[in-house]
């Protein structure tokens, strides 16, 4: 039976992988099969370079003075850092009204899913920067 995991679950796995945790420990932590997690990580790793570039471009398009993520040491960690930075910029750009101060609270992985049209882990994964308005 196939399971459709949420982008938050997959994102949590990617963050752990960026921290150097292996697929077996991530699978145990998430309660998913090792093969499933290994597949997520493999597909993300294959697309990490283009995803890092696209999410860095999104960060620059959304934030007038972006703090670019420093190199994180691996292609996966660099790509995850770019996703998190871009999502942070989206949250800051579309913060809640002054009567309710604070940034918009949105999962960075929901942002990643929205700007890749739900194809973060596919070979067709693209980030369309033509519309830098609200991507969702």
C-alpha positions as CSV (number, residue, x, y, z in Angstrom):
1,X,0.0,0.0,0.0
2,X,1.3,3.5,-0.9
3,X,1.1,6.3,1.6
4,X,0.9,9.9,0.7
5,X,3.0,11.6,3.4
6,X,2.6,15.3,4.0
7,X,5.2,17.8,2.9
8,X,5.8,18.5,6.6
9,X,6.8,14.9,7.3
10,X,9.1,14.9,4.2
11,X,10.5,18.3,5.2
12,X,11.3,17.0,8.7
13,X,13.2,14.1,7.1
14,X,15.1,16.5,4.9
15,X,16.1,18.8,7.8
16,X,17.4,15.8,9.7
17,X,19.3,14.6,6.7
18,X,20.8,18.1,6.4
19,X,22.0,17.7,10.0
20,X,23.8,14.5,9.1
21,X,21.3,12.0,10.3
22,X,21.1,8.8,8.2
23,X,18.0,7.5,6.5
24,X,17.6,4.5,9.0
25,X,17.5,6.8,12.0
26,X,15.2,9.2,10.2
27,X,12.8,6.4,9.2
28,X,12.7,5.1,12.8
29,X,12.1,8.6,14.1
30,X,9.2,9.2,11.7
31,X,7.8,5.7,11.8
32,X,8.3,5.2,8.0
33,X,10.0,2.5,6.1
34,X,13.7,2.8,5.4
35,X,13.1,2.5,1.7
36,X,10.6,5.3,1.7
37,X,12.9,7.7,3.5
38,X,15.9,6.6,1.4
39,X,13.9,7.4,-1.7
40,X,13.0,10.9,-0.5
41,X,16.6,11.6,0.4
42,X,17.9,10.2,-2.9
43,X,15.4,12.2,-5.0
44,X,16.1,15.4,-3.0
45,X,19.8,14.9,-3.3
46,X,19.5,14.5,-7.1
47,X,17.7,17.9,-7.3
48,X,19.5,19.7,-4.5
49,X,21.7,21.9,-6.7
50,X,18.9,23.3,-8.9
51,X,16.6,23.6,-5.9
52,X,19.2,25.5,-3.9
53,X,19.6,27.9,-6.9
54,X,15.9,28.3,-7.4
55,X,15.1,28.9,-3.7
56,X,18.0,31.3,-3.4
57,X,16.6,33.2,-6.4
58,X,13.2,33.2,-4.7
59,X,14.7,34.6,-1.5
60,X,16.3,37.4,-3.5
61,X,13.0,38.1,-5.4
62,X,10.9,38.3,-2.2
63,X,13.4,40.0,0.2
64,X,14.9,43.4,-0.8
65,X,17.9,42.8,1.4
66,X,18.2,39.1,1.8
67,X,20.6,37.3,4.2
68,X,21.9,34.6,2.0
69,X,22.5,31.3,3.7
70,X,26.1,30.4,4.2
71,X,27.4,27.1,2.7
72,X,26.2,24.3,5.0
73,X,28.7,21.6,4.0
74,X,26.7,19.3,1.8
75,X,24.4,19.7,-1.2
76,X,21.4,18.6,0.8
77,X,22.2,20.9,3.7
78,X,22.7,23.8,1.3
79,X,19.4,23.2,-0.5
80,X,17.5,22.8,2.8
81,X,19.1,26.1,4.1
82,X,17.9,27.8,0.9
83,X,14.4,26.5,1.3
84,X,14.2,27.6,4.9
85,X,15.6,31.1,4.0
86,X,13.2,31.6,1.2
87,X,10.3,30.5,3.3
88,X,11.4,32.9,6.0
89,X,11.4,35.7,3.5
90,X,7.9,34.8,2.4
91,X,6.7,34.9,6.0
92,X,8.3,38.3,6.6
93,X,7.0,39.7,3.4
94,X,3.4,38.7,4.0
95,X,3.3,39.3,7.8
96,X,0.0,39.7,9.7
97,X,-1.5,43.2,10.1
98,X,0.0,45.6,12.7
99,X,-2.9,44.9,15.0
100,X,-1.5,41.3,15.3
101,X,2.3,41.8,15.2
102,X,4.5,39.0,14.2
103,X,5.4,37.1,11.1
104,X,3.0,34.9,9.1
105,X,3.3,31.4,10.4
106,X,3.6,29.0,7.5
107,X,5.5,25.8,7.3
108,X,8.7,26.3,5.1
109,X,7.8,23.0,3.5
110,X,4.3,24.2,2.6
111,X,6.0,27.1,0.9
112,X,8.4,24.8,-0.9
113,X,5.5,22.6,-2.0
114,X,3.5,25.6,-3.2
115,X,6.3,27.1,-5.3
116,X,7.2,23.8,-6.8
117,X,3.6,22.9,-7.5
118,X,3.8,19.9,-5.2
119,X,6.8,18.5,-7.1
120,X,9.7,19.1,-4.7
121,X,11.0,15.6,-5.0
122,X,10.3,15.0,-8.7
123,X,12.7,15.5,-11.6
124,X,10.1,18.0,-12.9
125,X,10.6,20.2,-9.9
126,X,10.7,23.8,-10.8
127,X,10.2,27.1,-9.1
128,X,8.3,29.6,-11.1
129,X,9.5,33.0,-10.3
130,X,7.3,34.8,-12.8
131,X,4.8,35.5,-10.1
132,X,6.4,36.5,-6.9
133,X,3.0,37.3,-5.3
134,X,1.6,34.9,-2.8
135,X,2.6,31.5,-4.3
136,X,-0.4,29.7,-2.6
